[in-house]
Amino acid sequence: MEYKLSPSDLTFLYDQCKHCFVLKVKHGISQPSIPIPGIFSVIAGLQKNYFSDMRTEKFCPDLPPGIVTYGEKRVRSKLIQLAGCDSSFHISGRFDVVATLDDGSYAILDFKTGNPAEEKTNLYSRQLHAYTIALENPAEGAIELKPISKLGLLYFSPDKCELISLHRQAFQGNMDWIEIPRDDESFYCFLREVIHLLDGPLPSPDPDNCNWCAFLERSGRFRSEVVTCNDANEPNIQIPSCPQCGGPMSLRKGQYGEFWSCLKYPDCKGTKNK
């Protein structure tokens, strides 16, 4: 099987809920998206435009010397097969900016608004390594940039508000460069863990830690992999696979009683009798 891996899903969804991660990547069933607050997207967009074609040391002296040359480009890796894994994968996503450094290599820079935190920095390492793998191992026709020698986060931490003219105000704050050491070996070990999870059985829902799983549990939209009946004489019910797409199913009530329906409904209309 071939999986499409998103840098953002590897960064956030994988740790948030293994059940929802497998549903999305393997079965195409996504959680309802929670949009990032618009102000952060606006700030990042303004930064990308303003720093385009600018020398790095002009806006952050800690950055390696070079010029910001690529902004918000989509990346896609070639098909990758890891040793010890049955399935292959490709990485697809979009980076913030890339700087061409004076030594001929490249640096991937990701804009963040807020105070730097070690926990967040370690998490974003996956996202930046995913972009790196895709850029250095591109699919046919995709953008290729190599070698990539620097990865890191540019934190804007607002600490001052100033009225600059009538109806106009400006936020000021530090720009901090947090470099993330490149560690391909650890990242590929993580990817093997991801593929083994995807190739295995669907993880159990996690309503205690996942809001979407908790909602589905309250609404009765899913049941655990084995539904235990109260009557000892009744056999346990195994959740079947959808006859059309192969994904998991859920019990629903219809005009003629309960039946199995694909979790992808209405995109997939596969059904089975109970």
Number of C-alpha atoms within 10 A of each C-alpha: 9 15 17 17 21 19 23 17 17 20 19 15 19 15 11 16 20 20 20 24 26 24 20 16 17 19 17 15 18 13 14 7 6 6 7 8 8 8 10 14 15 11 14 17 15 11 15 19 13 10 17 17 16 15 20 20 13 13 12 15 13 14 22 20 18 22 21 22 16 16 19 14 13 15 23 27 26 18 16 16 15 14 9 9 14 12 17 15 18 21 23 20 20 15 21 17 21 24 26 22 21 11 10 11 15 24 25 23 23 21 22 18 18 15 13 17 10 9 8 11 15 12 14 21 21 22 20 24 22 29 25 28 22 27 23 18 22 21 18 10 7 16 16 17 17 14 13 21 16 21 22 22 22 20 20 21 17 15 10 10 11 10 10 9 8 6 6 8 11 11 11 13 14 15 20 19 21 19 17 16 12 17 11 13 9 11 16 15 11 13 19 18 12 18 22 14 16 22 15 9 11 18 17 14 21 17 15 8 11 16 14 16 21 15 13 14 16 11 9 12 14 19 17 14 17 10 12 14 11 9 8 8 7 9 11 13 13 12 18 18 18 21 15 11 14 13 20 21 25 20 20 16 10 9 6 6 9 13 16 21 25 25 23 20 12 9 10 14 14 20 21 15 9 13
